[in-house]
Amino acid sequence: MSLYLALLKTSKRNIPFFVDTPFARIDSTNKMAIIDVFFKSIENQIFILSTDSEIYGKYKLLIDDKLNKTFLLKSTRYGVTEIFDNEYFEGE
């Protein structure tokens, strides 16, 4: 993530950032650092691909002002993925 921030600053290009499972194997202290230092400092478009156990509750509330659109993807047992527009994980 530090490398990406450095590239953004030096390239002066407005490029989107894709992050898959941003909190995989991250403790709560470092989750807060990623939100405060990384997610809140990027002005470019961010695509966050998370699981239901990563960005939820207080973590989601902290980035709600940065969210423009949400999608919920559910895979069926037949290998078909359903996409639900403007939805998030249950209970959120």
Secondary structure, DSSP 4 states (H G I P E B T S, - for coil): -HHHHHHHHHH-----EEEESTTTT--HHHHHHIIIIIITT--S-EEEE--TTTS-HHHHHHHGGG----EEEEE-TTSPEEEEET--STT-
